[in-house]
């Protein structure tokens, strides 16, 4: 009996508890009321920054918040709107409209507000003025340089996950997926100043030519570092909702197109290096290349003029289609294909950008009788701008091919360099004398008789090749009579290049020849970057002295056990600190060091971060 009574009591308690739950659930369903909400917090992930090669921030994390209301908890929506209006910098009517028009009881009144607004909201909540309001902390992404290098950097979505560019390709690294949400920093090879110069010139060229799009790139052929990569039109990743597919396209790596006559630099180099032709081989250009195949098919490739007797040198200087086509007859299909593959055509460069195209280079067994003479003049092959600048590295480096890279290094959340980007494999693909001969021919292209004379720079030799490529009409599947790509490539200084520039103008209106509209823009880019990068030129004074000259100059202080005082030092003096492996140095701004952290005298520890702010 005793056990039976205990059983009845337990069952009764369970029944009463169940009735209590049912009652409260029913009340909630009927009234829609929840307990008053206040500021809530969620866990943050520290997404790493994206920086340029000099430590300038291109993408940084900031803490924001979404402000929402739960309508059943609001006593008077009009009063609430009046209280929120000055805090959210909105009109009371706008807030009322948003709350009253929502079909849901949960309503966002403003998204992505800054910390200063959150502080005001929390103060009002503590004072009981805005019952029903909730602060929902989120992580935001800010791009301080706006459109600068936007397609390279990319953008993030609402959940702060990468959706384009480096933000997408290195999402796990930046988000700290393997480090409890403490993201690492990605340092690019891009120099923001170089990027700005290229984008300015690209914008000017786009305006002057009324082009559909522009690509302008700069690379150091010795390291493969991409110093700048302009692509217009572009977009502002801070306002992704206003961007277009065209603006977000990273054309230098995604867009594949026929390169036109600029390609002759690489096809002629392959023919010379293979021994199929020599510097003294002579071909006759009567204005057209003509050949009749074994099947009786007549092949004809027109030239811009009748250039007469031409060697490899004249083929490059005059951009002679017929001469290049006749030269190609001396090398087999398979051999030419393999040599062009050595230049990287038909394969992705692996520079670090997502969505990269491999271009288009068919296997020789799929070539027609017309393919070989057509390919050597830059048709029947599709390339990316990144592939073009990569191939030029072999011409610049005396035959050594250096793949490009857009990533410099990865720095962990605690300031350690955890990976240095080495880039692809360097390898010799040309004899040194072949590369030097091609540069000599390209120097002559800037003479008064060459197609690239408008690219010539005073007191500095440039190795230049221009091009004008036809574009296939997607409707007729034949070459368009109105759409072209004008281009120009330059290696400088020509004797020992430390910079490669490549420009492609997509569908210009009016003038279309690369020598006329692309070469002048290359000259302007060269003039600006020669001065900025400190490339020696003839008009720079060369000081000689018969005796010894003593110069009192402020140098970089030695770093031993303590952090030295860097104040007042110029940027050029502290830049070598970026190459140190024992510490990590961030240089922010331009000019001279005005502030530093940690202060002078702080003990040096391995992997520590030293921040230098310049003004």
C-alpha positions as CSV (number, residue, x, y, z in Angstrom):
1,X,0.0,0.0,0.0
2,X,2.9,2.3,0.9
3,X,4.6,1.8,-2.4
4,X,1.3,2.2,-4.3
5,X,0.7,5.6,-2.6
6,X,4.3,6.8,-3.5
7,X,3.7,5.7,-7.1
8,X,0.5,7.8,-7.2
9,X,2.3,10.9,-5.9
10,X,5.1,10.6,-8.4
11,X,2.6,10.2,-11.3
12,X,0.6,13.2,-10.1
13,X,3.7,15.4,-9.9
14,X,4.7,14.4,-13.5
15,X,1.1,15.1,-14.7
16,X,1.1,18.6,-13.0
17,X,4.5,19.5,-14.6
18,X,3.2,18.4,-18.0
19,X,0.1,20.5,-17.6
20,X,2.3,23.5,-16.7
21,X,4.4,23.0,-19.9
22,X,1.3,22.7,-22.0
23,X,-0.3,25.8,-20.4
24,X,2.8,27.9,-21.1
25,X,3.3,26.6,-24.6
26,X,-0.3,27.4,-25.4
27,X,0.0,30.9,-23.9
28,X,3.0,31.5,-26.0
29,X,1.3,30.3,-29.2
30,X,-1.8,32.4,-28.5
31,X,-0.1,35.7,-27.4
32,X,3.3,35.4,-29.1
33,X,5.0,36.8,-26.0
34,X,8.6,36.1,-25.2
35,X,10.6,37.3,-22.1
36,X,12.0,40.8,-22.6
37,X,15.2,40.6,-24.6
38,X,18.4,42.5,-24.0
39,X,21.8,42.6,-25.6
40,X,23.0,39.1,-26.6
41,X,26.5,38.0,-27.4
42,X,27.8,35.4,-29.8
43,X,31.3,34.0,-30.3
44,X,33.5,35.9,-32.7
45,X,36.0,34.5,-35.2
46,X,39.0,36.6,-35.8
47,X,39.3,36.6,-39.6
48,X,42.8,37.5,-40.6
49,X,43.7,40.6,-42.6
50,X,44.8,40.8,-46.2
51,X,47.8,43.1,-46.7
52,X,49.9,44.3,-49.6
53,X,53.7,43.6,-49.7
54,X,54.4,46.7,-47.6
55,X,52.0,45.9,-44.9
56,X,49.1,48.2,-46.0
57,X,45.7,46.8,-45.1
58,X,43.5,45.8,-48.0
59,X,40.9,43.8,-46.0
60,X,40.4,43.9,-42.2
61,X,37.9,42.6,-39.7
62,X,35.6,44.9,-37.7
63,X,32.9,44.1,-35.1
64,X,29.5,45.2,-36.1
65,X,25.9,44.3,-35.0
66,X,22.4,43.8,-36.3
67,X,19.6,45.5,-34.4
68,X,16.3,43.7,-34.2
69,X,13.0,43.9,-32.3
70,X,10.5,41.3,-31.0
71,X,7.2,42.9,-31.5
72,X,5.2,41.1,-28.8
73,X,7.6,42.6,-26.2
74,X,7.1,46.2,-27.3
75,X,4.8,48.3,-25.1
76,X,4.4,51.2,-27.6
77,X,5.9,50.9,-31.0
78,X,5.6,54.7,-31.7
79,X,7.5,55.5,-28.5
80,X,10.1,52.9,-29.4
81,X,10.5,54.3,-32.9
82,X,11.1,57.8,-31.4
83,X,13.7,56.4,-29.0
84,X,15.6,54.4,-31.7
85,X,15.5,57.1,-34.4
86,X,18.4,59.3,-33.2
87,X,20.5,56.3,-32.2
88,X,20.1,54.5,-35.6
89,X,20.2,57.8,-37.5
90,X,16.8,57.0,-39.1
91,X,13.5,58.7,-39.1
92,X,10.8,57.4,-36.7
93,X,8.5,56.9,-39.7
94,X,11.1,54.7,-41.4
95,X,11.4,52.5,-38.3
96,X,7.6,52.3,-37.8
97,X,7.1,51.3,-41.4
98,X,9.7,48.5,-41.1
99,X,8.2,47.1,-37.9
100,X,4.6,47.4,-38.9
101,X,5.0,46.0,-42.4
102,X,6.8,42.9,-41.4
103,X,4.8,39.6,-41.4
104,X,7.0,38.2,-38.7
105,X,7.2,39.2,-35.0
106,X,11.0,39.2,-35.4
107,X,12.1,42.3,-37.3
108,X,15.6,43.7,-38.2
109,X,15.5,47.4,-37.9
110,X,19.1,48.0,-39.0
111,X,22.0,45.8,-40.0
112,X,25.7,46.2,-39.6
113,X,25.8,49.1,-37.2
114,X,29.2,50.1,-35.6
115,X,30.4,49.9,-32.0
116,X,29.4,53.4,-31.2
117,X,25.8,52.7,-32.0
118,X,25.9,49.4,-30.0
119,X,27.1,51.4,-27.0
120,X,24.1,53.7,-27.2
121,X,21.6,50.8,-27.7
122,X,23.0,49.0,-24.6
123,X,22.7,52.2,-22.5
124,X,19.1,52.6,-23.6
125,X,18.4,49.0,-22.8
126,X,19.8,49.3,-19.3
127,X,17.6,52.4,-18.7
128,X,14.5,50.4,-19.9
129,X,13.7,52.8,-22.7
130,X,13.7,50.3,-25.6
131,X,12.0,47.2,-24.4
132,X,12.0,44.4,-27.1
133,X,15.2,45.5,-28.8
134,X,18.1,43.0,-29.3
135,X,21.7,43.6,-30.2
136,X,22.9,40.7,-32.4
137,X,26.7,41.0,-32.6
138,X,28.2,40.0,-36.0
139,X,31.7,40.2,-37.6
140,X,32.1,42.6,-40.5
141,X,34.7,43.1,-43.2
142,X,36.1,46.4,-44.3
143,X,38.1,47.2,-47.4
144,X,39.9,50.4,-46.7
145,X,41.3,50.9,-50.2
146,X,37.8,50.4,-51.7
147,X,38.1,49.5,-55.4
148,X,41.9,49.0,-55.3
149,X,42.8,45.5,-56.4
150,X,39.2,44.5,-55.6
151,X,39.0,41.5,-57.9
152,X,42.2,40.1,-56.4
153,X,41.1,40.6,-52.8
154,X,37.5,39.4,-53.4
155,X,34.7,39.8,-50.9
156,X,32.8,38.0,-48.1
157,X,29.1,37.1,-47.7
158,X,26.7,37.8,-44.8
159,X,28.3,35.0,-42.7
160,X,31.7,36.6,-43.2
161,X,32.8,33.7,-45.4
162,X,34.8,34.3,-48.6
163,X,32.9,34.4,-51.8
164,X,35.5,35.7,-54.3
165,X,39.2,36.4,-54.8
166,X,41.7,35.7,-52.1
167,X,38.9,35.9,-49.5
168,X,37.5,32.7,-51.2
169,X,40.7,30.9,-52.1
170,X,42.1,31.3,-48.6
171,X,38.9,31.2,-46.6
172,X,40.0,28.5,-44.2
173,X,43.3,30.2,-43.6
174,X,41.7,33.7,-43.0
175,X,38.9,32.2,-40.9
176,X,41.3,30.2,-38.7
177,X,39.4,26.9,-39.3
178,X,42.3,24.9,-37.9
179,X,43.1,27.4,-35.1
180,X,39.9,27.8,-33.1
181,X,38.7,30.8,-35.2
182,X,42.0,32.8,-34.9
183,X,42.6,33.6,-38.5
184,X,46.0,34.1,-40.2
185,X,47.0,37.1,-42.3
186,X,47.6,36.7,-46.1
187,X,50.3,39.0,-47.4
188,X,50.1,39.7,-51.2
189,X,53.0,40.5,-53.6
190,X,50.9,43.5,-54.8
191,X,52.3,46.9,-54.1
192,X,49.4,49.3,-53.5
193,X,51.2,52.2,-55.0
194,X,52.0,50.2,-58.2
195,X,48.4,49.0,-58.3
196,X,47.1,52.6,-58.0
197,X,49.4,53.7,-60.8
198,X,48.2,50.9,-63.1
199,X,44.5,51.5,-62.3
200,X,44.9,55.2,-63.0
201,X,46.4,54.6,-66.4
202,X,44.0,51.8,-67.1
203,X,41.0,54.1,-66.4
204,X,42.5,56.9,-68.5
205,X,43.1,54.4,-71.4
206,X,39.6,53.0,-71.1
207,X,38.1,56.5,-71.3
208,X,40.3,57.5,-74.3
209,X,39.6,54.3,-76.3
210,X,36.0,53.8,-75.2
211,X,37.0,50.2,-74.6
212,X,34.8,47.5,-73.0
213,X,37.5,46.4,-70.6
214,X,41.2,46.9,-69.7
215,X,43.9,44.7,-68.3
216,X,47.2,46.2,-67.2
217,X,49.8,44.1,-65.2
218,X,53.2,44.5,-63.7
219,X,55.6,41.7,-62.7
220,X,59.1,41.4,-61.3
221,X,60.5,38.6,-63.6
222,X,63.3,37.8,-61.2
223,X,61.0,36.7,-58.4
224,X,57.7,36.2,-60.2
225,X,56.0,38.7,-57.9
226,X,52.9,40.3,-59.4
227,X,53.4,44.0,-58.3
228,X,50.1,45.2,-59.8
229,X,47.2,43.8,-61.7
230,X,44.5,46.3,-62.9
231,X,41.2,45.1,-64.3
232,X,38.5,47.5,-65.4
233,X,35.6,47.7,-64.9
234,X,35.9,46.9,-61.2
235,X,33.8,47.1,-58.0
236,X,33.9,48.3,-54.3
237,X,33.8,45.2,-52.1
238,X,32.4,47.3,-49.3
239,X,29.2,47.6,-51.4
240,X,29.0,44.2,-53.0
241,X,25.2,44.6,-53.6
242,X,25.9,47.3,-56.1
243,X,28.5,45.3,-58.1
244,X,28.1,43.5,-61.4
245,X,29.5,40.2,-62.8
246,X,31.7,42.2,-65.1
247,X,33.0,44.3,-62.2
248,X,33.9,41.3,-60.1
249,X,35.7,39.4,-62.9
250,X,39.4,39.0,-62.3
251,X,40.2,39.3,-66.0
252,X,44.0,38.7,-65.9
253,X,43.4,35.1,-64.8
254,X,39.8,34.3,-65.8
255,X,39.5,35.8,-69.3
256,X,41.0,33.7,-72.2
257,X,41.4,35.3,-75.6
258,X,43.5,35.2,-78.8
259,X,46.7,37.2,-78.1
260,X,47.5,38.4,-81.6
261,X,50.9,39.5,-82.7
262,X,52.4,39.9,-79.2
263,X,52.5,36.1,-79.3
264,X,55.2,36.3,-82.1
265,X,57.8,36.9,-79.4
266,X,57.3,33.4,-78.0
267,X,56.7,31.5,-81.3
268,X,59.8,33.1,-82.9
269,X,61.8,32.3,-79.8
270,X,60.7,28.7,-80.0
271,X,61.6,28.5,-83.7
272,X,65.0,30.1,-83.1
273,X,65.8,28.0,-80.0
274,X,64.9,24.8,-81.7
275,X,67.3,25.4,-84.5
276,X,64.5,25.4,-87.1
277,X,65.6,28.9,-88.1
278,X,68.5,31.1,-87.3
279,X,69.1,34.8,-87.0
280,X,70.2,34.8,-90.6
281,X,67.3,32.8,-92.0
282,X,65.5,34.9,-94.7
283,X,61.9,34.8,-95.7
284,X,60.1,36.8,-98.4
285,X,56.9,38.7,-97.5
286,X,54.8,39.9,-100.5
287,X,51.9,40.9,-98.3
288,X,50.5,37.4,-97.9
289,X,51.6,33.9,-96.8
290,X,50.4,31.3,-99.4
291,X,50.7,27.6,-99.5
292,X,48.9,24.7,-101.2
293,X,48.4,21.6,-99.1
294,X,48.9,18.0,-100.4
295,X,45.1,17.9,-100.6
296,X,45.1,20.9,-102.9
297,X,43.8,23.3,-100.3
298,X,45.1,26.9,-100.6
299,X,46.1,28.5,-97.3
300,X,46.4,32.3,-97.3
301,X,47.4,34.6,-94.3
302,X,47.4,38.3,-95.0
303,X,50.1,40.7,-93.7
304,X,49.7,44.4,-93.0
305,X,52.2,45.2,-95.8
306,X,54.7,43.7,-98.2
307,X,57.9,43.7,-96.1
308,X,60.2,42.1,-98.7
309,X,63.1,39.9,-97.4
310,X,62.8,39.5,-93.6
311,X,64.7,37.7,-90.9
312,X,63.5,37.0,-87.4
313,X,64.5,40.5,-86.4
314,X,62.3,42.2,-89.1
315,X,59.5,39.8,-88.3
316,X,59.4,41.2,-84.8
317,X,60.1,44.8,-85.7
318,X,57.4,45.0,-88.4
319,X,55.1,42.3,-86.9
320,X,55.2,40.4,-90.2
321,X,52.5,37.7,-90.4
322,X,53.8,36.2,-93.6
323,X,57.4,36.0,-92.4
324,X,56.3,34.3,-89.1
325,X,54.1,31.8,-91.0
326,X,56.8,30.9,-93.5
327,X,59.2,30.4,-90.6
328,X,56.8,28.0,-88.9
329,X,57.0,25.7,-92.0
330,X,60.4,24.7,-90.9
331,X,59.3,23.1,-87.6
332,X,57.0,20.1,-87.0
333,X,53.7,20.4,-85.3
334,X,54.6,18.3,-82.3
335,X,57.9,20.1,-81.7
336,X,56.2,23.5,-81.8
337,X,53.4,22.4,-79.5
338,X,55.9,21.1,-76.9
339,X,57.9,24.4,-77.0
340,X,54.8,26.5,-76.5
341,X,53.8,24.3,-73.6
342,X,57.2,25.0,-72.1
343,X,56.2,28.7,-72.1
344,X,53.1,27.7,-69.9
345,X,50.5,28.0,-72.6
346,X,47.6,25.6,-72.2
347,X,48.2,25.3,-68.4
348,X,47.2,27.3,-65.3
349,X,50.0,29.4,-63.8
350,X,49.1,28.6,-60.2
351,X,49.7,32.2,-59.2
352,X,47.2,32.0,-56.4
353,X,44.0,33.5,-57.9
354,X,40.9,31.4,-57.9
355,X,39.0,30.5,-61.0
356,X,42.1,30.6,-63.2
357,X,41.7,29.6,-66.9
358,X,44.2,27.2,-68.6
359,X,43.6,28.9,-71.9
360,X,43.3,26.9,-75.0
361,X,46.0,25.1,-76.9
362,X,44.8,22.0,-78.8
363,X,46.8,18.8,-79.2
364,X,48.7,18.6,-82.5
365,X,46.6,15.7,-83.7
366,X,43.7,18.1,-83.8
367,X,45.4,20.7,-85.9
368,X,44.5,21.5,-89.4
369,X,46.9,22.3,-92.2
370,X,46.3,25.9,-91.4
371,X,46.8,25.7,-87.6
372,X,50.6,26.0,-87.3
373,X,51.1,29.2,-89.4
374,X,48.0,30.6,-87.6
375,X,49.1,29.8,-84.1
376,X,52.5,31.4,-84.5
377,X,50.8,34.8,-85.2
378,X,48.6,34.5,-82.2
379,X,45.4,32.9,-83.5
380,X,43.9,29.5,-82.9
381,X,45.2,29.8,-79.3
382,X,43.7,31.4,-76.3
383,X,45.7,32.8,-73.4
384,X,45.3,34.7,-70.2
385,X,47.1,37.9,-69.4
386,X,48.8,36.1,-66.5
387,X,50.1,33.4,-68.9
388,X,51.5,36.2,-71.2
389,X,53.4,37.9,-68.5
390,X,54.6,34.5,-67.2
391,X,55.9,33.5,-70.7
392,X,57.7,36.8,-70.9
393,X,59.7,35.9,-67.8
394,X,61.8,33.5,-69.8
395,X,62.7,36.3,-72.3
396,X,63.5,38.6,-69.4
397,X,65.6,36.1,-67.4
398,X,67.9,34.9,-70.2
399,X,65.9,31.8,-70.8
400,X,64.8,30.9,-67.3
401,X,61.1,30.6,-66.8
402,X,59.8,32.0,-63.5
403,X,56.1,31.3,-62.7
404,X,54.1,34.3,-61.3
405,X,52.7,34.5,-57.8
406,X,50.2,36.8,-56.1
407,X,50.8,35.5,-52.5
408,X,53.9,36.5,-50.6
409,X,53.4,34.7,-47.2
410,X,51.0,33.6,-44.5
411,X,51.3,35.1,-41.0
412,X,49.7,33.4,-38.0
413,X,47.5,35.1,-35.5
414,X,50.4,35.3,-33.1
415,X,52.6,37.0,-35.7
416,X,54.7,34.1,-37.0
417,X,55.4,33.5,-40.6
418,X,54.0,30.0,-41.1
419,X,54.4,29.8,-44.9
420,X,56.4,31.7,-47.5
421,X,55.0,31.3,-51.0
422,X,57.8,30.1,-53.2
423,X,55.7,30.0,-56.4
424,X,56.1,27.4,-59.2
425,X,59.3,25.6,-60.4
426,X,61.9,27.8,-62.1
427,X,63.4,26.1,-65.1
428,X,65.4,26.9,-68.2
429,X,63.3,26.7,-71.4
430,X,65.5,28.8,-73.7
431,X,69.2,29.2,-74.4
432,X,70.4,32.5,-72.9
433,X,71.5,33.7,-76.4
434,X,68.0,33.1,-77.7
435,X,66.4,35.2,-75.0
436,X,68.9,38.0,-75.5
437,X,68.4,38.0,-79.2
438,X,64.6,38.3,-78.8
439,X,65.1,41.3,-76.4
440,X,67.4,42.9,-79.0
441,X,64.8,42.5,-81.7
442,X,62.2,44.0,-79.3
443,X,64.4,47.0,-78.5
444,X,64.5,47.7,-82.3
445,X,60.7,47.6,-82.2
446,X,60.8,50.9,-80.3
447,X,62.9,52.6,-83.1
448,X,61.3,54.8,-85.7
449,X,60.7,51.9,-88.0
450,X,59.1,49.6,-85.5
451,X,55.5,49.1,-84.4
452,X,56.2,50.0,-80.8
453,X,58.0,53.4,-81.2
454,X,55.2,55.1,-79.2
455,X,56.3,53.1,-76.2
456,X,59.8,54.4,-76.2
457,X,61.1,56.0,-73.0
458,X,63.8,58.6,-72.9
459,X,67.2,57.4,-71.4
460,X,66.0,53.9,-70.8
461,X,65.8,50.9,-73.3
462,X,62.6,49.0,-73.5
463,X,62.0,45.6,-75.2
464,X,58.6,45.9,-76.7
465,X,56.1,44.0,-78.8
466,X,52.7,45.3,-79.9
467,X,49.7,43.3,-81.1
468,X,46.2,43.6,-82.6
469,X,44.0,40.5,-82.3
470,X,40.7,39.8,-84.0
471,X,37.8,38.5,-81.8
472,X,35.5,35.7,-82.8
473,X,31.9,36.9,-83.2
474,X,29.8,34.5,-81.0
475,X,26.9,34.7,-83.5
476,X,28.6,34.1,-86.8
477,X,31.6,32.1,-85.4
478,X,33.8,34.1,-87.7
479,X,36.2,36.9,-86.9
480,X,34.4,40.2,-86.2
481,X,35.1,43.2,-88.4
482,X,34.5,45.6,-85.5
483,X,35.8,43.9,-82.3
484,X,39.5,43.7,-81.6
485,X,42.0,43.4,-78.7
486,X,44.9,45.9,-78.8
487,X,47.9,44.9,-76.7
488,X,51.5,45.7,-75.8
489,X,54.2,44.0,-73.7
490,X,57.4,45.7,-72.4
491,X,60.5,44.4,-70.6
492,X,62.7,47.0,-68.9
493,X,65.4,47.8,-68.7
494,X,65.9,45.7,-71.8
495,X,69.5,44.7,-71.0
496,X,68.6,43.2,-67.6
497,X,64.8,43.4,-67.0
498,X,63.5,44.0,-63.5
499,X,59.9,44.8,-64.7
500,X,57.5,43.4,-67.2
501,X,54.4,45.4,-68.2
502,X,51.5,43.9,-70.2
503,X,48.4,45.8,-71.4
504,X,45.3,44.5,-73.2
505,X,42.5,46.8,-74.4
506,X,39.3,44.8,-75.0
507,X,37.1,46.1,-77.9
508,X,38.3,49.7,-78.3
509,X,36.2,52.0,-80.4
510,X,37.8,53.9,-83.3
511,X,41.5,53.3,-83.4
512,X,42.3,49.6,-82.8
513,X,46.0,49.0,-83.5
514,X,48.1,48.1,-80.5
515,X,51.0,50.2,-81.6
516,X,48.8,53.3,-81.6
517,X,46.7,52.9,-78.5
518,X,48.4,50.4,-76.2
519,X,52.0,51.5,-76.7
520,X,51.5,55.0,-75.4
521,X,49.8,53.7,-72.2
522,X,52.7,51.3,-71.7
523,X,55.1,54.3,-72.0
524,X,53.2,56.2,-69.4
525,X,53.1,53.2,-67.0
526,X,56.9,52.7,-67.5
527,X,57.6,56.4,-66.8
528,X,55.7,56.3,-63.5
529,X,57.0,53.0,-62.3
530,X,60.7,53.7,-63.3
531,X,60.7,56.6,-60.9
532,X,58.7,54.8,-58.1
533,X,60.6,51.6,-58.2
534,X,64.0,53.4,-58.5
535,X,65.0,51.7,-61.8
536,X,68.2,53.4,-63.0
537,X,67.9,55.4,-66.2
538,X,70.4,57.4,-68.3
539,X,69.3,60.8,-67.1
540,X,69.8,59.9,-63.5
541,X,73.2,61.5,-62.4
542,X,76.1,59.1,-62.1
543,X,78.6,60.5,-59.6
544,X,82.2,59.6,-59.8
545,X,85.1,60.9,-57.7
546,X,88.8,60.3,-57.8
547,X,89.1,59.9,-54.1
548,X,87.1,58.8,-51.1
549,X,83.7,60.4,-50.2
550,X,82.4,60.1,-46.7
551,X,78.6,60.5,-46.3
552,X,76.9,60.9,-42.9
553,X,73.6,59.1,-43.3
554,X,71.1,57.7,-40.9
555,X,71.0,53.9,-41.4
556,X,68.9,51.1,-40.0
557,X,69.7,50.5,-36.3
558,X,71.0,47.0,-35.4
559,X,68.4,44.7,-33.8
560,X,69.9,42.7,-30.9
561,X,68.4,42.1,-27.5
562,X,66.0,45.1,-27.4
563,X,63.7,46.9,-29.9
564,X,65.6,49.9,-31.2
565,X,64.2,53.4,-31.7
566,X,63.0,53.7,-35.3
567,X,61.4,57.1,-35.0
568,X,62.3,59.6,-37.8
569,X,63.6,56.9,-40.2
570,X,62.4,57.0,-43.8
571,X,60.4,54.2,-45.3
572,X,63.1,53.1,-47.7
573,X,65.4,52.6,-44.7
574,X,63.1,50.4,-42.7
575,X,61.8,48.3,-45.7
576,X,64.6,45.7,-45.3
577,X,63.0,44.8,-42.0
578,X,60.2,43.0,-43.9
579,X,62.7,40.3,-45.0
580,X,63.7,39.3,-41.5
581,X,62.8,35.8,-40.4
582,X,63.3,36.2,-36.6
583,X,60.7,38.9,-36.2
584,X,57.6,40.2,-38.1
585,X,57.5,43.9,-39.0
586,X,54.4,45.7,-40.2
587,X,54.9,49.0,-41.9
588,X,51.8,51.2,-42.1
589,X,51.6,54.3,-44.2
590,X,54.3,56.3,-46.1
591,X,56.9,58.9,-45.2
592,X,58.8,58.6,-41.9
593,X,58.3,56.6,-38.8
594,X,56.2,58.6,-36.3
595,X,55.0,55.9,-33.9
596,X,56.1,52.4,-33.1
597,X,54.9,49.4,-31.0
598,X,56.3,48.0,-28.9
599,X,58.3,51.0,-27.6
600,X,62.1,51.2,-27.8
601,X,63.9,49.1,-25.2
602,X,61.3,46.2,-25.2
603,X,63.1,42.9,-25.1
604,X,63.2,41.0,-28.4
605,X,61.4,37.7,-28.5
606,X,61.4,35.3,-31.5
607,X,58.4,35.9,-33.8
608,X,57.3,39.1,-32.1
609,X,55.4,41.7,-34.1
610,X,56.8,45.3,-34.5
611,X,54.4,47.8,-35.9
612,X,55.9,51.0,-37.5
613,X,53.4,53.8,-38.3
614,X,54.6,56.3,-40.9
615,X,53.5,59.8,-41.7
